[in-house]
Amino acid sequence: GPKEFTALFQGLQNWRATFERFDRDRSGRIDSNELREALLSLGYSLSPMLLELLISKYDKTDGRSKAIEYDNFIECCLTVKGLTDKFKEKDTNLSGTATFSYE
């Protein structure tokens, strides 16, 4: 509906602004350092190993550029947000740890 579309459109505009703010060299891609800063600005603090994993997953140049483009940045952010939200559901003590079953 219109409310959902408006929320989605605003979310995309926010992600575009974040992407452009951290794409400092205006290459149309953000590298792992830029991704780290962009995700930090969105409230996500990830380890260097996890950042490299995200870059390798969302770099659609088979690792040649070691950076991700805007569309893949959105996909990456949605993944990080979804996984974080699910983790928070299980981390009821806010301890930073959670136990998951396969189901």
C-alpha positions in Angstrom: 0.0 0.0 0.0 0.9 3.7 0.0 2.3 3.7 3.5 4.6 0.7 2.8 5.7 2.3 -0.5 6.5 5.6 1.2 8.5 3.8 4.0 10.4 1.8 1.3 11.1 4.9 -0.8 12.4 6.8 2.3 14.5 3.9 3.3 16.1 3.7 -0.2 16.7 7.4 -0.1 18.5 7.1 3.3 20.6 4.2 2.0 21.5 6.2 -1.2 22.5 9.2 1.0 24.6 6.9 3.2 26.2 5.2 0.2 27.1 8.5 -1.4 28.4 10.0 1.8 30.9 7.1 2.2 31.8 6.7 -1.4 34.4 9.3 -0.9 36.3 8.7 -4.2 32.9 8.8 -6.1 33.8 5.5 -7.8 30.2 4.2 -7.5 31.6 1.5 -5.2 32.5 1.3 -1.5 35.4 -0.7 -0.2 35.6 -2.5 3.1 36.8 0.7 5.0 34.0 2.7 3.5 31.5 -0.1 4.2 32.6 -0.3 7.8 32.0 3.4 8.3 28.7 3.3 6.5 27.5 0.4 8.6 28.7 2.1 11.8 26.6 5.2 10.8 23.6 2.8 10.5 24.3 1.4 14.0 26.2 -1.8 13.0 29.7 -2.5 14.3 31.2 -5.5 12.5 34.6 -7.2 12.8 37.1 -6.8 10.0 36.7 -10.5 9.1 33.0 -10.1 8.7 33.4 -7.0 6.6 35.7 -8.8 4.3 33.2 -11.6 4.1 30.5 -9.2 3.1 32.7 -7.5 0.5 33.5 -10.9 -1.0 29.8 -11.9 -1.1 28.5 -8.7 -2.5 31.4 -7.8 -4.9 29.9 -8.8 -8.2 33.2 -8.5 -10.0 34.4 -11.9 -8.7 36.7 -10.1 -6.2 38.5 -7.9 -8.6 37.3 -4.6 -7.3 37.1 -5.6 -3.6 34.2 -3.1 -3.3 30.4 -3.2 -3.7 28.1 -1.1 -5.8 24.9 0.6 -4.6 22.4 -2.2 -5.4 24.6 -4.7 -3.7 25.1 -2.3 -0.8 21.3 -2.3 -0.2 21.2 -6.1 -0.3 24.2 -6.2 2.1 22.4 -3.7 4.5 19.2 -5.7 4.4 21.1 -8.9 5.2 22.9 -7.3 8.1 19.7 -5.7 9.4 17.8 -9.0 9.1 20.5 -11.1 10.8 20.9 -8.5 13.5 17.1 -8.3 14.2 17.0 -12.1 14.4 20.0 -12.2 16.7 18.4 -9.6 19.0 15.3 -11.8 19.3 17.5 -14.6 20.8 19.8 -12.3 22.8 17.2 -11.5 25.4 19.8 -10.7 28.1 21.6 -8.3 25.7 24.8 -10.2 26.4 26.1 -10.3 22.8 25.6 -14.1 22.7 22.7 -16.3 21.7 22.0 -20.0 21.3 20.2 -21.1 18.1 18.7 -24.4 17.2 18.7 -25.5 13.5 14.9 -25.1 13.3 
